[in-house]
Amino acid sequence: MLMNSGGRIMSAAEYKESLRRYQPRVFVNGQVVASVADEPQFEPGIRAVGVTYDFAQRPEYGGLMLAEQATSGATVNRMLHINRDTDDLLSKLEAVRLLCRETGCAQRYLTHDALNAIYQSTWAMDQDASNAEYHPRFLEYLHRVQQEDLTLGVAMTDAKGDRSKRPHQQSERNSYVHIKERRSDGVVLSGTKAIVTGGPYMHELLVMPCRTMTEADEDFAVCCAVPIDAEGLTIVARPAGRPGDEEAKFSAKYGQSTAVCHFADVLVPWERVFMAGEWQHTEHLVTSYANHHRHSCIGARAGFGDLLIGAGALMSESNGLDMDKVPHLRDAMVDLIKITESFFACGVAASVYGVTDPCGSLMPEPVFSNIGKLLLATKIYDMHRAAHEVSGGLIVALPGPDEDHNPETAGDLAAVLGGRSDIPYAQRMEVSRFIGDLTASSTGGWYSVISLHGGGSPAAMKREIFRRYPVEERQALVERLLDRGVADTGESGAPPRQRQPGQCCDTGCTVPGEIKSD
Ligand SMILES: Cc1cc2nc3c(=O)[nH]c(=O)nc-3n(C[C@H](O)[C@H](O)[C@H](O)COP(=O)(O)OP(=O)(O)OC[C@H]3O[C@@H](n4cnc5c(N)ncnc54)[C@H](O)[C@@H]3O)c2cc1C
């Protein structure tokens, strides 16, 4: 175990062991789970999160995976660090790529993104309040999380019910997590968070609002930390990846569970509450989280791109084709590289042009961050296409693993399904199954959908890009070039400029195409 000042940096084995301290109420495939740490259905997820711990112990990754927390001086895992400068943002981006080229999805960057957003919003809330309690309270919590090297799930996306209605208008109040009761010792939560990556094998959940709230939604404006085994919390999870499936060359080893988290009268003590009704601050919290998270998604999917590029090249090679000499295969590979590195470049730009929050921490520049996430969200399907193009149909058509050791067929198959003569059939088969798993199985679908919707659907990114981009400045530039007089707002007869939707105020804006629900 590595020690930091007063704390520790756990290894993967210690992280897995630490899960035994908790007794959460978890179901998977219709069965109750006796021990999360020993449940085979979660093993690929626990192993993937474990990589975030083990990599922090490797001296060669120290600069990326470790950081010094400014408010305590402690050395902490990068996934628990509050960003202060450009190097922090670049290191986080590269660290997430490193973790995800190994694991596909390592979950823990969500912890990072939520901690950074709550750090900013608690500080902002305290500027408005007569008794500034939230930020010091959160700092204390943050330092404990860092000291104990915890992993926190993000419980943000509510079940939401009828999407055309606001939380308070829902016929089923529990479709959004809300404060049911305020007591002297804390708040009582009720409601449902619909999609929580890694739910069962988190130490705690960070509950956050998933949208901007209005005054009528005050009870739904809640942010707090809940231990995974809090009384009243039930977690209904899917398996992590494809555990035990021999054909799943990647996702039998690494994958993530997603979970529905149902809160039934969960008491959260005040020292763990970071927002309780301050609906005016939900916009800041939600967009700050989205900004950090979209930046992380860029690193994550660039890691996925690395896997497809490597596997596609190996598949061509075992097919006996040299990409250098076959132009259309080279083109497909260049497409894959172009897509991966273009959204990654947006992540680099968002880091380099990072924006200092009034609290002193650094945020990724939001336009580049949102463009990068929008690119990967829509181009993931082209990435799969390029991988399919170079690989051929075997990735979905190869006989299953049961035939690998069938004495009646195994020999024949190895002889006739080989590719290049000096590459063993077993190797060709492995890479074929690897690509099939990542792009054309339930895991492949999972990566498409997480790319498209994880961190917000494309409409949310488009809204942020349009809201933040200085269109008016560009308009003024052209007006000046056309010699119409930029500063002239009326006297010359020029029409006053319209403000972009979403830029006119902090809350309640109407986005083109969005259903207005109040
Ligand atoms: C694999 C995976 C892992 C995830 N992990 C997490 C996690 O760890 N934590 C977490 O909190 N969330 C997580 N998410 C959730 C993710 O953030 C959401 O999927 C995303 O925000 C979209 O919400 P939704 O799925 O409810 O879709 P919906 O909100 O139902 O959206 C569906 C479509 O309807 C449109 N739409 C919705 N409402 C309106 C409206 N009022 N007006 C007009 N159009 C509308 C959307 O733009 C979209 O095109 C995860 C998602 C996936 C797929």
The ligand as an SDF file (V2000), in Angstrom:
LIG
                    3D

 53 58  0  0  0  0  0  0  0  0999 V2000
  -24.1830    2.9730  -20.3430 C   0  0  0  0  0  0  0  0  0  0  0  0
  -24.6240    4.2450  -19.6510 C   0  0  0  0  0  0  0  0  0  0  0  0
  -24.0540    4.5930  -18.4420 C   0  0  0  0  0  0  0  0  0  0  0  0
  -24.4980    5.7270  -17.7620 C   0  0  0  0  0  0  0  0  0  0  0  0
  -23.9660    6.0210  -16.5280 N   0  0  0  0  0  0  0  0  0  0  0  0
  -24.5350    7.0040  -15.7730 C   0  0  0  0  0  0  0  0  0  0  0  0
  -24.0980    7.2390  -14.4340 C   0  0  0  0  0  0  0  0  0  0  0  0
  -23.1610    6.6060  -13.9350 O   0  0  0  0  0  0  0  0  0  0  0  0
  -24.7330    8.1820  -13.7140 N   0  0  0  0  0  0  0  0  0  0  0  0
  -25.7740    8.9110  -14.2070 C   0  0  0  0  0  0  0  0  0  0  0  0
  -26.3230    9.7330  -13.4940 O   0  0  0  0  0  0  0  0  0  0  0  0
  -26.1990    8.7350  -15.4890 N   0  0  0  0  0  0  0  0  0  0  0  0
  -25.6200    7.7940  -16.2710 C   0  0  0  0  0  0  0  0  0  0  0  0
  -26.0470    7.5960  -17.5670 N   0  0  0  0  0  0  0  0  0  0  0  0
  -27.2450    8.3130  -18.0150 C   0  0  0  0  0  0  0  0  0  0  0  0
  -27.0450    9.3570  -19.1040 C   0  0  0  0  0  0  0  0  0  0  0  0
  -26.5490   10.5330  -18.5680 O   0  0  0  0  0  0  0  0  0  0  0  0
  -28.4440    9.5210  -19.7390 C   0  0  0  0  0  0  0  0  0  0  0  0
  -28.6620    8.3570  -20.5310 O   0  0  0  0  0  0  0  0  0  0  0  0
  -28.6060   10.7700  -20.5710 C   0  0  0  0  0  0  0  0  0  0  0  0
  -28.5250   11.9150  -19.7760 O   0  0  0  0  0  0  0  0  0  0  0  0
  -29.9650   10.7540  -21.2950 C   0  0  0  0  0  0  0  0  0  0  0  0
  -31.0280   10.5610  -20.3990 O   0  0  0  0  0  0  0  0  0  0  0  0
  -32.0680    9.3730  -20.6490 P   0  0  0  0  0  0  0  0  0  0  0  0
  -31.3120    8.1150  -20.8730 O   0  0  0  0  0  0  0  0  0  0  0  0
  -33.0460    9.4070  -19.5280 O   0  0  0  0  0  0  0  0  0  0  0  0
  -32.7620    9.7020  -22.0230 O   0  0  0  0  0  0  0  0  0  0  0  0
  -34.0050   10.6650  -22.2840 P   0  0  0  0  0  0  0  0  0  0  0  0
  -33.9130   11.8400  -21.3920 O   0  0  0  0  0  0  0  0  0  0  0  0
  -35.2480    9.8690  -22.2390 O   0  0  0  0  0  0  0  0  0  0  0  0
  -33.7040   11.1560  -23.7590 O   0  0  0  0  0  0  0  0  0  0  0  0
  -34.1190   10.4390  -24.9150 C   0  0  0  0  0  0  0  0  0  0  0  0
  -34.2430   11.4540  -26.0570 C   0  0  0  0  0  0  0  0  0  0  0  0
  -35.3140   12.3580  -25.7810 O   0  0  0  0  0  0  0  0  0  0  0  0
  -34.8490   13.7090  -25.8130 C   0  0  0  0  0  0  0  0  0  0  0  0
  -35.5410   14.4560  -24.7410 N   0  0  0  0  0  0  0  0  0  0  0  0
  -35.6180   14.1410  -23.4370 C   0  0  0  0  0  0  0  0  0  0  0  0
  -36.3480   15.0600  -22.7660 N   0  0  0  0  0  0  0  0  0  0  0  0
  -36.7380   15.9780  -23.6600 C   0  0  0  0  0  0  0  0  0  0  0  0
  -37.5250   17.1820  -23.5850 C   0  0  0  0  0  0  0  0  0  0  0  0
  -38.0720   17.6090  -22.4310 N   0  0  0  0  0  0  0  0  0  0  0  0
  -37.7090   17.8750  -24.7260 N   0  0  0  0  0  0  0  0  0  0  0  0
  -37.1770   17.4400  -25.9140 C   0  0  0  0  0  0  0  0  0  0  0  0
  -36.4380   16.3190  -26.0330 N   0  0  0  0  0  0  0  0  0  0  0  0
  -36.2130   15.5960  -24.9270 C   0  0  0  0  0  0  0  0  0  0  0  0
  -33.3460   13.6280  -25.5690 C   0  0  0  0  0  0  0  0  0  0  0  0
  -32.6480   14.7240  -26.1330 O   0  0  0  0  0  0  0  0  0  0  0  0
  -32.9970   12.3120  -26.2540 C   0  0  0  0  0  0  0  0  0  0  0  0
  -32.7740   12.5170  -27.6110 O   0  0  0  0  0  0  0  0  0  0  0  0
  -25.5450    6.5170  -18.3050 C   0  0  0  0  0  0  0  0  0  0  0  0
  -26.0620    6.1840  -19.5630 C   0  0  0  0  0  0  0  0  0  0  0  0
  -25.6330    5.0700  -20.2290 C   0  0  0  0  0  0  0  0  0  0  0  0
  -26.2530    4.7270  -21.5580 C   0  0  0  0  0  0  0  0  0  0  0  0
  1  2  1  0
  2  3  1  0
  2 52  2  0
  3  4  2  0
  4  5  1  0
  4 50  1  0
  5  6  2  0
  6  7  1  0
  6 13  1  0
  7  8  2  0
  7  9  1  0
  9 10  1  0
 10 11  2  0
 10 12  1  0
 12 13  2  0
 13 14  1  0
 14 15  1  0
 14 50  1  0
 15 16  1  0
 16 17  1  0
 16 18  1  0
 18 19  1  0
 18 20  1  0
 20 21  1  0
 20 22  1  0
 22 23  1  0
 23 24  1  0
 24 25  2  0
 24 26  1  0
 24 27  1  0
 27 28  1  0
 28 29  2  0
 28 30  1  0
 28 31  1  0
 31 32  1  0
 32 33  1  0
 33 34  1  0
 33 48  1  0
 34 35  1  0
 35 36  1  0
 35 46  1  0
 36 37  1  0
 36 45  1  0
 37 38  2  0
 38 39  1  0
 39 40  1  0
 39 45  2  0
 40 41  1  0
 40 42  2  0
 42 43  1  0
 43 44  2  0
 44 45  1  0
 46 47  1  0
 46 48  1  0
 48 49  1  0
 50 51  2  0
 51 52  1  0
 52 53  1  0
M  END
$$$$
